[in-house]
Amino acid sequence: MVASSLPGVTAAASIYAGAPHISITAQPTGAGLDYVLEAVSPTDGPTRIRKVQVFAPELDRPEIFSVDLPGHRTRFRHAAHLADTEDSGLTVVATLNDGSHITQRRKRISAG
């Protein structure tokens, strides 16, 4: 998995006061699929997301993304599944300031 600052991906600097959430979506590119990880949380307090970990079956350890802004988007390539349409095997876990977690599993991806 390669984390990068690809064109078109920005971090939102607006204030967010809602419940924290994470999402992971697949976006088709000419070379296959990119994944866009979005983590949104308040700027401070117990429900602020402090880090996001992405787990995949073939990784020895998770990819870790720190979340420094209330809205944070990261685009990355999950190399083993760039053109795959089956179970991607990605699991995303966000850790909040209070020690609790939000988990999402990316079960199916679509190139269309």
Beta strands, then each sheet from edge to edge (+ up, - down):
strand 1: 2-4
strand 2: 21-29
strand 3: 32-40
strand 4: 49-55
strand 5: 63-66
strand 6: 71-77
strand 7: 90-96
strand 8: 101-106
sheet 1: 1+ 6- 3+ 2-
sheet 2: 5+ 4- 7+ 8-
end
